């Protein structure tokens, strides 16, 4: 019963932070919005940090689900283009803003619930992009450099897209760079 309630509240809290952000999360407004109480949230998640960790894990699960759907044998350019298609989809902006907020926070809050979030997502994305590379080049320094370049292009374009909303410009830039991979 507590496990079901925890999952239900986690999903509601996840929807809340996708639209309100997570960095300045306060339990009272969150609890009021999702039909709970701060006390129940603390009981189910152990602490506010425990809730933040659970929310970050939930966001990462969405990210990993995307990565699992990529065409693994299509090659690095095709995989990069597929990732960009997902990143540039307007429907994913709330999740991506949440991801960006958590990524940035993990760079400065290295001991809190955010710690290692950025490094873990880099590792996740590099591993998936590696799966799109031919086996002969995957484990070479050049293979690592190419997927790192692809990731840098995708993340940089994503930052610009989130800041400006200019899908046409950022997509053109990604296309130009992906073709060079």
N, C-alpha and C positions, 0 to 999 in steps of 0.2 A: 504493500500500500504506500509506504513512504517513498519507495523507489519510483512508483508510478507518478506520485505527486511531484517528486523531484524533477522527473523528466518533463512533466507538463509545465512546471514553473520555469524550467530551463528554456524550453521552447518559447514561452511567452517573454521571458527576459531577453532572449536572443532577438526576438522581433523588436523589442523595445530599444535595445542598444544599437540595432541597425539603423534606427531612425533618430535616436537621441545621442548617440556616441557612448563611449565607454570610459574615457579618461577621467571624467568628473562624475562618475556614477555614484549616486546617493541611494541608499537602500529605501528610504521612506517614499520618495516619488516613484521609484521602481515598483515597490510593493503595492502602492495604491493603484498604479496603472494596471498591474497584472492580477489584481484580486487576491493579494496575500498580505502578509505583514512582515516587517523587518525581522521579527523574532522567528517566524517560520523559515524565512530564507537563511538565517544564521543557523538554525537547527539543521536544515537539510544540506547546507553547503559548508558548515563548520565555521566559516568566517566570511567576511566580505572578500578577502583575497581568494578564498576557496571558490566563491561564486565567480569572480573574475577569471580564475583559471579555467573553470568549467565553461564559461562563455568563450574564452579563447580557444579551448579545445573544440568546442562546437563550431566555431568559425573555421578552424583548421580542418575539421571533418568535411565541411562544404568545399573547401579548397582541394582537399585530397580526392573528393568525389569527382570534381572537374578533371583533375589530373589523371584519374583512372579511366576517363573517357577519351583521352587523346589517342589519335592514331599512332600506335607505337612503332610500326614499321614503315611509316610514310616518309621518314627522313626529318632532319632538323628544321628545314624551312617549312614544311607542311605542318609539323607539330607546332612551331612558333606561330604560324598563321592561324591555326585552330585556337591556340591560347588567346591570341589577340581578338579573335571573333567573340570569344566569351568575355574577355576583359572589357571590350568596347560596347557590349550590350547594355543599354540603358537600364534594363531590369536588374542588373547586378551592381549598380552604383552603391546602394546602401551597404551591401556586404563589403565592397571594395573600400569604401570610406572607413568602415570599421576595421578592416584589415590594415589600412594605412595608419590609422590611429594606434592600433596595437603594435604595429611594426616600429613606428617611431618611438613609442613609449618604451619598448623593450630595449632600445638603444641607450636610454638614459636611466632606466630603472632596472638595473641588472640583478638586484636581489629580490625584487617583488614578484608578484604573480605574472608579470610580463616577461620576466627573464627568459632568455633563449628563444622567445617567439620568433624574432627576426631570423636568427641563425637557423632555426628549424625549418622555416618556410623556404629559405634559400636552398637548404639541403633537399627539401622535398621537390622543389621545382627543378633543380639541377639533376636529380635522379630521374625524373620523368623525361626531361629533355635528353638525358643520356640514353634512355630506352628507345628514343627515336633515331639515334645515330647507328650507323653500321658497326657491327661488332669489331671490325678491324681497326676502326679509329676511335671508338668509344673511350678506351682506357689510355689514350695517348695524351700528352700535353696539348697537342693541337685540338683534340676532341673536347677536352675540358675548356680550352680557351674559346672554342666556337660556341659551346652551350652557355658559357659565362657571358659572351657577347650577346647572344640571343636573349638571355635573361635580362641583361642590362638595358637592352633596347626596349623590351616589353615593360619593364618596371619604369623606365624613364618616360616612355610614352603614356603609361598609365598615370603617372604623377601629373603630366601636362593635361591629360584628358580630364582628370578629376578637378584640376584647378580651373580649366577653361571651358570644358564641355565641348571643345572643338574636335568632334569625331573625324571630320573630313581631313583636317590637317594632320592629326596624329596617326590616322590610318595610312595616309600617304607616306608618312615618315617610316612607319613600321614596314610597309610594303617595300620601300626602297632598301631598307636594311636587311629584311628577311631574304630578299633576292640575292644579296651578297653572301649569304651563308652557304 
